Amino acid sequence: MEASRSQNGHNPLQIAVVAALSLILLYGVFALYLAGQAVIAVIVLAITIGFAIIFGSNRFYAQRFIFPGIAAIILFIAFPVAYTVYIGFTNYSSFNLLSFERVTEVHLSKKVIDEESQRPFSLVQDGDSYQIFIKEGEGGYLSEPTDFNAPAKLSAATVSEAPENPLKMGEVVKLRGGLGQVEVVLPDETALRNSGLRSFASVQQEYTQTEDGTLVSNLDGSTLTPDQSQGFYVTETGEAVAPGWRVNIGLDNFRRIANSKGIRAPMVSIFVWTVVFATLSVGLTFAVGLALAMVLQWPHLRGKTAYRILLILPYAVPAFISILVFRGLFNQNFGEINMILEGLFGIRPNWFTDGGLARLMLVIVNTWLGYPYMMLLAMGFLQSVPADHHKAAALEGAPAWTVFRKITLPQIIPPFLPLLIASFAFNFNNIVLVLLLTRGLPDIPGTIIPAGETDILGSFTFRMAFMDSGQQFGLAGAITFLIFLVVAALAYANFVAMRRQASKRAAQ
């Protein structure tokens, strides 16, 4: 009974800590909701409730160990993936960033300045207040005093001459926010507003909203009608007027990818290159790393420690530094690599402007960056190969290549396989290398979106979303969803291949 009560009892300190952390999380939920992030607020609220239940009761003691991982997966993996997929079904772009209500406010806030009514002005300080002098002929109009602390409608009286000691322009600039809040009414009932650093003018609201939501121009009576199917106000002739708002457009982005040759053609080319790049990167890094690991394990090699340190250096140096160094080495005009090639063979390859050479450069640099990882793994896996197998093969007179192919390789491939698959997945999305070394260039001619010959799918999507002037987030989201499906299919195929290989080994 004592043990049961101890197990099911509640520690007051535990309850206090859980309550305090739950309150902090609830405050975060409230802050997210006020910031307009309702979906994230709901997710954090669900996590908060789960946290309070699991950590507040000893009944769910076992679940405490997996809850942080599940919460992290939901918040940092599942939600971003789901949101990215959702974006792919919208028109989200730099032209469609705002909400419908905010777009309406933008159009209603547009003003039209009557150029003929523009008059220069100056400010005169009157104690703690200011008066606005609007010049007209030899004299002008002097407004009532105001402190610029609130919107005001000021009457102006006619004066025969300009007041003395007007404020300098630097002081006027400091009061510009207050100037935008006041309206000066002249004796003839003309209302003037601040229209620039040096002038007041008659300012009219460009649009007025009707009951059905249409915006009518106060200048010529033309109309802007909200079109919820494309997320823009459209003119009477059907022309879209920016800015727009985000709306769901269904499969339009996917149809655009399928039907537009300017998008489809580079996507196919980039997909093929992505697979080739990832395959070559994995194959070459594995081959180079394994070869060096076998050399370093040669019993007659002297200075192994020094060689190991030197060969691991590319792995120790941050990748972005190495990439930028290689960008300088491959410089077409001043790079050391072209200087050496010109001195030996009289050639100066155009590494950054020729598509084939740029791709070759990417593979070379990636091999340099990746072989130390494979070498370290291979050094460990080679140690697990029984020495007796090699001795037996040597006694049989088997050549070194046969020993490697028949004995060493079959024994290290199974533990290597998951790591090779992980390396393939990493290189499939290795956008850091592409963006830092080539920026995806040279461009593929004839495309309607930014696409380069050295782009892989990840960098291609990144450039479209963040480096293109249109910032087509919706189209990028649709492409990302397709990439996700492709990577998932490749991962599943690799998983099936691994399972079949394991079944064959078990059967033997």
PAVEXDREN-192697 format. One record per residue (C-alpha): residue number from 1; x, y, z. Coordinates in steps of 0.05 Angstrom, whole numbers, always signed. Example, Ala and Ser with C-alpha at 12.3 -4.5 7.8 and 13.67 -1.06 7.14 Angstrom:
PAVEXDREN-192697
   n      u      v      w
   1   +246    -90   +156
   2   +273    -21   +143
end
This chain:
PAVEXDREN-192697
   n      u      v      w
   1     +0     +0     +0
   2    +57    +47    +18
   3    +91    +34    -49
   4    +25    +43    -86
   5    +12   +110    -53
   6    +83   +132    -68
   7    +76   +112   -140
   8     +9   +145   -151
   9    +20   +205   -106
  10    +36   +274   -133
  11    +99   +312   -116
  12    +80   +384    -99
  13   +144   +411   -130
  14   +130   +372   -194
  15    +59   +400   -197
  16    +85   +471   -186
  17   +137   +465   -241
  18    +88   +435   -290
  19    +37   +489   -274
  20    +88   +545   -282
  21   +112   +519   -349
  22    +41   +508   -373
  23    +23   +580   -356
  24    +84   +604   -395
  25    +62   +562   -455
  26     -9   +588   -449
  27    +18   +659   -450
  28    +55   +640   -514
  29    -10   +613   -543
  30    -45   +679   -527
  31    +12   +719   -558
  32    +11   +677   -621
  33    -65   +686   -627
  34    -59   +761   -620
  35     -5   +762   -673
  36    -53   +729   -721
  37    -20   +660   -720
  38    -83   +621   -701
  39    -60   +554   -730
  40     +6   +554   -693
  41    -30   +577   -630
  42    -77   +517   -634
  43    -17   +470   -643
  44    +20   +500   -584
  45    -44   +496   -543
  46    -51   +422   -559
  47    +22   +411   -539
  48    +11   +450   -475
  49    -49   +407   -456
  50    -10   +344   -471
  51    +49   +369   -430
  52     +4   +385   -370
  53    -30   +317   -373
  54    +32   +274   -384
  55    +79   +309   -336
  56    +26   +326   -285
  57     +5   +254   -273
  58    +49   +194   -256
  59     +0   +150   -294
  60    +34   +171   -360
  61   +105   +165   -335
  62   +128   +123   -395
  63   +101   +174   -444
  64   +145   +229   -415
  65   +205   +201   -452
  66   +174   +205   -521
  67   +130   +267   -513
  68   +186   +318   -526
  69   +204   +282   -590
  70   +132   +278   -614
  71   +121   +352   -597
  72   +184   +372   -635
  73   +163   +330   -696
  74    +94   +362   -697
  75   +120   +433   -688
  76   +183   +432   -730
  77   +171   +378   -782
  78    +98   +361   -791
  79    +71   +432   -788
  80   +124   +462   -836
  81   +113   +405   -885
  82    +37   +412   -881
  83    +41   +488   -888
  84    +87   +483   -948
  85    +39   +434   -982
  86    -19   +482   -966
  87    +20   +540   -997
  88    +26   +500  -1061
  89    -50   +504  -1069
  90    -52   +580  -1062
  91    -30   +640  -1104
  92    +18   +663  -1049
  93    +72   +709  -1079
  94   +102   +777  -1070
  95    +39   +805  -1104
  96     -8   +766  -1059
  97    +20   +774   -989
  98    -36   +812   -954
  99   -105   +794   -930
 100   -166   +817   -968
 101   -183   +868   -913
 102   -113   +897   -915
 103   -114   +903   -991
 104   -179   +940   -987
 105   -149   +988   -936
 106    -90  +1000   -982
 107   -135  +1019  -1040
 108   -179  +1063   -996
 109   -118  +1098   -968
 110    -95  +1121  -1037
 111    -98  +1196  -1046
 112    -99  +1240  -1107
 113    -63  +1308  -1103
 114    -92  +1366  -1142
 115    -28  +1395  -1173
 116    -61  +1463  -1186
 117    -77  +1473  -1113
 118     -6  +1461  -1088
 119    +24  +1518  -1047
 120    +90  +1524  -1009
 121    +86  +1527   -934
 122   +129  +1541   -873
 123   +122  +1530   -798
 124   +124  +1583   -744
 125   +133  +1565   -671
 126    +83  +1597   -623
 127   +105  +1577   -553
 128    +93  +1502   -547
 129    +49  +1502   -609
 130    +60  +1514   -683
 131    +25  +1553   -738
 132    +24  +1535   -811
 133    +36  +1590   -861
 134    +13  +1576   -932
 135    +42  +1625   -982
 136     -5  +1659  -1031
 137    +23  +1718  -1072
 138    +59  +1769  -1028
 139    +24  +1744   -966
 140    -14  +1680   -951
 141    -55  +1644   -898
 142    -36  +1631   -825
 143    -69  +1573   -788
 144    -92  +1567   -717
 145    -39  +1541   -668
 146    -32  +1465   -659
 147    +14  +1419   -621
 148    +10  +1363   -673
 149     -8  +1313   -619
 150    -74  +1294   -650
 151   -112  +1300   -716
 152   -139  +1370   -724
 153   -178  +1414   -773
 154   -147  +1483   -771
 155   -179  +1547   -796
 156   -132  +1596   -831
 157   -136  +1671   -835
 158   -109  +1716   -890
 159    -44  +1753   -874
 160    -10  +1806   -916
 161    +61  +1782   -906
 162    +99  +1720   -885
 163   +115  +1713   -811
 164   +186  +1722   -787
 165   +234  +1668   -764
 166   +202  +1606   -796
 167   +230  +1538   -774
 168   +287  +1509   -814
 169   +275  +1449   -858
 170   +309  +1401   -810
 171   +260  +1420   -755
 172   +202  +1414   -803
 173   +222  +1343   -822
 174   +219  +1323   -749
 175   +146  +1346   -746
 176   +126  +1312   -811
 177    +85  +1259   -775
 178    +43  +1313   -742
 179    +36  +1352   -807
 180     +3  +1291   -839
 181    -52  +1292   -786
 182    -77  +1363   -796
 183   -121  +1396   -848
 184   -119  +1470   -861
 185   -183  +1504   -884
 186   -175  +1568   -922
 187   -225  +1626   -918
 188   -257  +1602   -984
 189   -270  +1533   -951
 190   -214  +1499   -991
 191   -184  +1444   -949
 192   -110  +1432   -957
 193    -66  +1376   -931
 194     +8  +1363   -928
 195    +29  +1336   -997
 196   +104  +1338   -989
 197   +162  +1367   -950
 198   +151  +1436   -979
 199    +78  +1440  -1000
 200     +4  +1435   -980
 201    -49  +1417  -1031
 202   -120  +1394  -1039
 203   -117  +1318  -1027
 204   -175  +1274  -1047
 205   -188  +1201  -1031
 206   -181  +1162  -1096
 207   -232  +1107  -1082
 208   -298  +1100  -1044
 209   -325  +1032  -1024
 210   -396  +1015  -1040
 211   -441   +967  -1002
 212   -426   +908  -1049
 213   -351   +917  -1038
 214   -336   +951  -1104
 215   -287  +1009  -1103
 216   -310  +1069  -1143
 217   -259  +1121  -1167
 218   -274  +1192  -1144
 219   -237  +1218  -1206
 220   -270  +1185  -1265
 221   -322  +1138  -1236
 222   -285  +1074  -1257
 223   -293  +1014  -1212
 224   -249   +960  -1181
 225   -285   +894  -1166
 226   -256   +842  -1118
 227   -243   +776  -1154
 228   -237   +721  -1101
 229   -217   +670  -1154
 230   -150   +703  -1168
 231   -141   +746  -1106
 232   -140   +815  -1140
 233   -184   +875  -1150
 234   -197   +878  -1225
 235   -215   +937  -1269
 236   -275   +940  -1316
 237   -231   +910  -1371
 238   -209   +852  -1327
 239   -139   +877  -1311
 240   -113   +858  -1242
 241    -91   +914  -1196
 242    -36   +901  -1146
 243    -30   +888  -1089
 244    -70   +824  -1083
 245    -89   +776  -1027
 246    -78   +702  -1016
 247   -133   +654  -1040
 248   -138   +580  -1053
 249   -130   +565  -1127
 250   -135   +489  -1124
 251    -90   +453  -1173
 252    -73   +514  -1215
 253     +0   +514  -1194
 254     +6   +440  -1212
 255    -29   +452  -1279
 256    +19   +509  -1292
 257    +78   +463  -1279
 258    +49   +409  -1325
 259    +26   +455  -1382
 260    +80   +508  -1384
 261   +141   +487  -1424
 262   +180   +544  -1393
 263   +171   +510  -1325
 264   +166   +437  -1344
 265   +228   +433  -1388
 266   +277   +461  -1337
 267   +245   +420  -1281
 268   +257   +355  -1318
 269   +328   +375  -1334
 270   +341   +397  -1262
 271   +310   +333  -1234
 272   +355   +290  -1278
 273   +416   +330  -1258
 274   +396   +326  -1184
 275   +394   +250  -1187
 276   +460   +248  -1226
 277   +493   +297  -1178
 278   +471   +259  -1116
 279   +491   +192  -1146
 280   +560   +216  -1169
 281   +572   +251  -1102
 282   +556   +188  -1062
 283   +594   +142  -1110
 284   +657   +185  -1113
 285   +660   +202  -1040
 286   +651   +129  -1023
 287   +704   +106  -1072
 288   +755   +158  -1052
 289   +741   +151   -977
 290   +745    +74   -980
 291   +809    +76  -1022
 292   +844   +124   -973
 293   +820    +83   -913
 294   +850    +20   -943
 295   +916    +56   -957
 296   +918    +83   -886
 297   +910    +12   -859
 298   +968    -14   -900
 299  +1015    -42   -846
 300  +1079    -19   -881
 301  +1056    +54   -887
 302  +1097   +102   -845
 303  +1070   +167   -815
 304   +998   +143   -813
 305   +979   +193   -759
 306  +1002   +253   -800
 307   +967   +227   -862
 308   +902   +217   -824
 309   +904   +287   -796
 310   +917   +318   -864
 311   +863   +276   -898
 312   +811   +294   -845
 313   +824   +369   -850
 314   +771   +381   -904
 315   +720   +353   -855
 316   +745   +396   -798
 317   +741   +462   -837
 318   +670   +491   -841
 319   +640   +472   -908
 320   +620   +543   -927
 321   +692   +567   -919
 322   +718   +511   -963
 323   +665   +526  -1015
 324   +684   +600  -1018
 325   +758   +581  -1022
 326   +743   +536  -1081
 327   +702   +591  -1113
 328   +766   +632  -1114
 329   +809   +574  -1137
 330   +763   +561  -1197
 331   +759   +635  -1216
 332   +764   +637  -1292
 333   +810   +697  -1295
 334   +852   +696  -1232
 335   +841   +627  -1201
 336   +901   +584  -1186
 337   +870   +523  -1220
 338   +865   +558  -1287
 339   +935   +586  -1279
 340   +962   +515  -1269
 341   +921   +487  -1327
 342   +944   +543  -1373
 343  +1017   +532  -1353
 344  +1013   +457  -1365
 345   +964   +449  -1422
 346   +951   +520  -1448
 347   +876   +519  -1430
 348   +833   +563  -1386
 349   +765   +528  -1376
 350   +704   +571  -1366
 351   +683   +538  -1301
 352   +626   +586  -1284
 353   +597   +601  -1354
 354   +599   +532  -1386
 355   +543   +488  -1359
 356   +580   +422  -1365
 357   +643   +449  -1332
 358   +603   +482  -1277
 359   +570   +416  -1261
 360   +637   +381  -1262
 361   +664   +433  -1213
 362   +605   +420  -1166
 363   +620   +346  -1165
 364   +695   +357  -1154
 365   +683   +404  -1095
 366   +630   +360  -1065
 367   +676   +300  -1069
 368   +729   +339  -1033
 369   +680   +359   -978
 370   +650   +289   -971
 371   +707   +239   -975
 372   +733   +249   -903
 373   +665   +226   -875
 374   +666   +163   -918
 375   +739   +152   -901
 376   +726   +154   -826
 377   +667   +106   -833
 378   +708    +59   -877
 379   +766    +58   -828
 380   +718    +34   -774
 381   +682    -17   -818
 382   +747    -46   -845
 383   +768    -62   -774
 384   +707   -107   -768
 385   +729   -152   -826
 386   +761   -214   -795
 387   +835   -219   -810
 388   +829   -294   -817
 389   +789   -285   -881
 390   +845   -246   -912
 391   +897   -296   -890
 392   +858   -354   -918
 393   +850   -318   -984
 394   +925   -303   -986
 395   +941   -376   -973
 396   +897   -394  -1032
 397   +937   -346  -1075
 398   +879   -298  -1089
 399   +900   -230  -1118
 400   +887   -167  -1078
 401   +830   -143  -1123
 402   +794   -210  -1115
 403   +802   -208  -1040
 404   +774   -138  -1038
 405   +715   -155  -1085
 406   +697   -222  -1055
 407   +713   -213   -981
 408   +723   -141   -959
 409   +669   -105   -999
 410   +611   -154   -985
 411   +625   -148   -910
 412   +628    -72   -906
 413   +571    -56   -954
 414   +513    -77   -907
 415   +532    -29   -851
 416   +550    +23   -903
 417   +484    +19   -940
 418   +440    +61   -893
 419   +494   +114   -890
 420   +500   +116   -966
 421   +425   +125   -971
 422   +428   +181   -920
 423   +485   +213   -959
 424   +444   +208  -1023
 425   +385   +242   -989
 426   +431   +297   -963
 427   +463   +310  -1031
 428   +394   +308  -1064
 429   +379   +373  -1025
 430   +450   +401  -1018
 431   +430   +473  -1035
 432   +485   +505   -993
 433   +539   +480  -1041
 434   +500   +503  -1103
 435   +482   +572  -1076
 436   +551   +588  -1049
 437   +592   +560  -1107
 438   +552   +573  -1171
 439   +486   +605  -1148
 440   +453   +557  -1197
 441   +486   +591  -1257
 442   +493   +591  -1316
 443   +419   +602  -1330
 444   +380   +555  -1375
 445   +356   +596  -1435
 446   +283   +601  -1452
 447   +254   +593  -1382
 448   +201   +637  -1350
 449   +226   +624  -1280
 450   +297   +628  -1251
 451   +330   +561  -1269
 452   +404   +546  -1278
 453   +443   +488  -1306
 454   +476   +474  -1239
 455   +411   +481  -1200
 456   +386   +421  -1162
 457   +313   +416  -1143
 458   +324   +448  -1074
 459   +364   +508  -1100
 460   +316   +516  -1158
 461   +257   +521  -1110
 462   +295   +567  -1064
 463   +313   +615  -1120
 464   +241   +616  -1145
 465   +214   +631  -1075
 466   +265   +680  -1048
 467   +310   +706  -1105
 468   +260   +717  -1161
 469   +229   +786  -1165
 470   +159   +754  -1163
 471   +175   +709  -1104
 472   +126   +656  -1126
 473   +116   +621  -1059
 474    +55   +583  -1083
 475    +90   +554  -1144
 476   +151   +538  -1102
 477   +106   +503  -1052
 478    +76   +461  -1107
 479   +145   +441  -1133
 480   +167   +426  -1062
 481   +108   +380  -1054
 482   +128   +343  -1117
 483   +200   +339  -1092
 484   +173   +310  -1027
 485   +136   +256  -1065
 486   +197   +239  -1107
 487   +243   +236  -1046
 488   +191   +194  -1009
 489   +187   +146  -1068
 490   +263   +141  -1072
 491   +268   +129   -997
 492   +215    +75  -1000
 493   +251    +42  -1059
 494   +316    +43  -1019
 495   +280    +14   -959
 496   +250    -43  -1000
 497   +319    -57  -1031
 498   +351    -59   -962
 499   +297   -105   -935
 500   +305   -153   -994
 501   +380   -152   -986
 502   +372   -168   -912
 503   +325   -225   -929
 504   +375   -254   -978
 505   +431   -251   -926
 506   +385   -285   -875
 507   +368   -340   -924
 508   +442   -354   -937
end
